[in-house]
Amino acid sequence: DPIKVTGLLPRDVEAKVTQELLDQQILVHPVTAVSIVEYASKMISVVGDVKIPGQFTVTAPISLYEALAKGGWTTPDAGADVLLTKSPTDPPIRINLLQLQLGKDPSLNPMLTGGEVVNVPDAPKVWVTGNVTKPQAVPIRIPSDASVLKVVASAEGLTQYYNKIAYVYRANASGNRTEIVVPL
């Protein structure tokens, strides 16, 4: 007959099977051994701008912070937010990385049980060209903290031939380019 063993440890299952074999007079001196071949595990995906993207298995719930740590944390080009999707039909939940690191709000560090996708999108980038040491795309992780001088510094500063003016080009609502003159 089937024996209910849900929630029991292997040694408890051994004892229960032994007792059942004795009770049903199947064996006189039964010796039983129970071992776990494989734990029930579920997958969590960590993708995007993390150092080690991929899937990993969990046998118990882990926090979002731990999942990001398993992914090697974020790269320098990562955005300020994490998008957490609990199922393919649910909309993603946006969680700010800085707030997550501060750890003041436990709701920003949910427990993951398996099947979730943790996506770290790219930060918006600003192209810095012209008379700078290293023309490049500079990621802007915190847009409210960005300035022309910080972006120029990220491009390793100006060359000796620079003019004392920088130009910022933005696309407006109609798609046309607007030029903003910034004195350095």
N, C-alpha and C positions, 0 to 999 in steps of 0.2 A: 504494500500500500504506500502511496505517496506520504512523505513526511514533510511537514511544514517547517522550514528552517530560515524563513525571512528574518533578517536582522540579527542572526546569531553569528558568533565568532566561530572559526574553524574548530576549535577545541570543544565548543558547545554542540556543534553539529556531530562531531565524533561521538560524544557522550549520548546524544539523542539516538543516533543510528545504532550504537551498541545496545542501548536499552531496548530499542524496538526489535532488534534481532533476538534478544533474550525473551522479551514478552511474547513474541510470536513463535517461540521455540524452534527457530530456524537453525541457530547455532548454540552450542553449549558455552564456549569461551570465545566470543567474537573479538577480534582485534581490528579496529578500524583506523584509517588515517585519511584525513581530509586536507587537501592543499588547494590554494587558490591559483589557478592557471593564469587567469587574466582578470584584472579589475575592470568594471564597467567604466569606460572613459568616454569623454566627449571632446570635440575639437573646438578651439578658439582660433580665429584668424587675426593676425596683426599685420596690417598692410600700410602702404604709403611711405611717408618719409620717416622710417625707423631704420636703425642700423642693421637689424636682422629680420627682415619681413618673412612671414610664413605662417604655418599652422602648427599648433602644439596641442598635446592632449592634456586634459585635466581629469583627475579622479575625484576632486572635491572643489567646491567653489573657491575662486580666487578674486581678488579685487582688480579693478581697472588698472590701478597703479602697478600691481604685480604683473599684469599682462603686458604693460608697456615695458617693464623691466626685462621680461623674457624676450621682448623684441629688441633689446639693446638700447632702449629709449629713443629719442628723436634725433634726427640729423640737424645740422645748422640751417638747412633750407626748409625745415618744417614750419607749418603755420602755427597760429596761437591756439587753435582748437583741435579737439579730437571728435570725430564723428563715430558714435557707438550705435550699431544696429543690432537689435536683439533677435529679430527674425526677418526673413526676406520681405514680409508684407508690412512691417512697421516702419514708420519714418525714422531717420537717424536722429539721435539725441546729440546735441552739440554741447561739449564740455570744454571749458577753458583750461588749458594746461597750467597756466600760472596759478589759477585758483586751486586746481587739483594738487599742485606741489605744495601750496601753503597749508593744505589739509584742514582748513577751518570749517568747511562744510562737508560732512560725511556723505551727503547725498550726491556729491560730485565724484565719489569713488565707489560706484555700485559694485556689487558682487556679480561675477560672471560664472554661469553654471555650465556653459557649453552651447555651441551654435551661434555665438555672437561674432560680429566682425568689428574690429577696432581699426578705424581708418584715420591716419594722420595726413591730411592734405598739405600740399605745398603752400608756403607763404606767398603772398603777392610779391611780385618783383618789380623793381624800378631799374631801368637801363641807364647806366652812367657811361657816357662816351665823351670824347673830346680830349681836352688837355688834363687828363687824370693819369696817374701812374699805371693803374690796371683797369682799363675799361671792362666793365662786366655788368651782369645782372645782379643786383643786390637784393636779397630777400628782406622784406619788411614784416617782421613778426608782430610788432605792436604798432599799427598805423598811427595811433594818436601820439606816439613817442618819436616818430620819424621827423627828421628835419633835413634840409639841403646839406648842411655841414656834416651831419652824421652819415649821410649817404656818400658824400664825397670822401669822408674819412674811411669808409668801408672799401672804397676803391683805391685805398692807400694814398690819398691826397692828390694835390695838384702838381703838374709839372712846372718847370721854370718858365714856360711860355704862356701861362694862363692869363686870361683877361680877368678883370675884377667883377665880372658879371657871369651869372649862371642862368640858363634858360630851362624852365620846366614846361614840358609839352603835355597837355592833357586833352583827351577826347571829350567833347561836350555832348549833351543829350542828342543833338542832331547828327553826331558822328564826325563833325569837323574838329580840327585840331586848334587848340587855344594855346597861345604862348604867354608864359608868365616870366617876367624878368626879375631875377633875384640878385641884388648886389651882394658881393662877397666881402 
